[in-house]
């Protein structure tokens, strides 16, 4: 396990170093932005839509006895933007994108395509890792912003049709509860989440051994480890942003 951790740290350093080196692989970046970002829109938006709806219903009925129905907009906004939006979007991406990256690179590794790149004097980190990690770092914050908006819309639907609040009332509480600090801290976390997911997925993919069975094990390991890393790092990032902002 320590060997794997050390390998991931080393890969992180190599990724950061090669990210800003010219020439930039623009075509590879564009392809990964589409594959990892655009194609993840559906899963993140659907997840957060129903999360916002469930959160609004649960808040309204749980606080009804205490006269807290009026705070539905506040609670949905703060919960989604600060925590649920970033974490759930990252977990969905870890499951879809992380597994996909590991399976793709793992298949290349077991068929010796990665070794072929090295034989041709091409750097696997530059060709395979940097575009994928970079695309994740760029797209996950944008996916989160959109998913947060969709979640707030889900809460609005419940406020209108289940709780009996007006659109203006709900939105006034949402906008009144949120500050720029909440948005920055929530979206800022996703930059770290994306980097962790990308590095873990690429490391497991490139170091896959053992044929198809090895690819399956590496893919499972990526989903588990990246999901745990999101949850654990969320605690420390929350503490950091509370101290800094």
Secondary structure, 3 states (H helix, E strand, C coil): CHHHHHHHHHHHHHHHHHHCCCCCCHHHHHHHHHHHHHHHHHHHHHHHHHHHHHHHHHHHHHHHHHCCHHHHHHHHHHHHHHHHHHHHHHHHHHHHHHHHHHHHHHHHHHCCHHHHHHHCCCCHHHHHHHHHHHHHHHHHHHHHHHHHHHHHHHHHHHHHHHHCCCHHHHHHHHHHHCCHHHHHHHHHHHHHHHHHHHHHHHHHHHCCCCHHHHHHHHHHHHHHHHHHHHHHHHHHHHHHHHHHC
